[in-house]
Amino acid sequence: MTSAFWRKHAPRLEPRLCQKSNLVVANSPQLAKAVQTYNQYSFDIGQGVDLSNYNTNNSYQLPKDMENIPRPIIGYVGWVTSRRLDANLLYQVALRCPQYSFVMVGGEDDFFKKHPLHSLSNVHFLGQKKQIETISYMSHFDVCMNPQLVNEITIGNYPRKVDEYLALGKPVIATKTLTMDLFTGYVWNCLGAEEYIQAINEALIPTSSDIIKKRIEFAHTHTWENSINKLYSYINI
């Protein structure tokens, strides 16, 4: 319903709103660039993420429904929807990597419920969980992923879940977008099944505590305070 409303009204209203504004801010470079056409005073101020509960010093209990899943585990947490995730990419990667378990944590849409992914024995759909529970799942993934489908809805998305993964020190693989370029050096940005498989293999190689520390520190730079300070800096231009 929201998407139908957006498709109908956004092309007409968004330019008008931007043109009548003194300042336009967005939470990703892609979105900021898109609205600069309508207003030259358009800027990316980043995205604040509350990571106060993501602490590597905590001991998160292994969820019961993960106890019998073979490792290594490549995991995703979030809504499992064909509007945002590339189901066919996941299928190709999982099919070619039977030695790895792929765990999807989140409610599924009808497309995913009927997808051939469910026929693969190394793919596990664990269903929707409470927000407070999802950290335990992430903390027990060997590699975290964000296999985003690139389309008009997702192209400018800021991936907050990537910050959540990194705040736990996890290796992360994700689909390459302009916004994901912000994470270069901290994640594996991939295009296509071949690059995903190579990235998974590399991400599973044990790494140093320094690299894990850098992932955590980088995630914690994406705070609401930093975003608001950027907003103030553009207001004061």
Helices and strands as residue ranges (DSSP letters): H 2-19, E 24-26, H 29-35, E 42-44, G 64-66, E 73-77, H 87-96, E 101-105, H 110-113, G 116-119, E 123-127, H 131-139, E 143-146, H 160-167, E 172-175, G 179-183, E 188-190, H 192-203, H 209-219, H 224-235
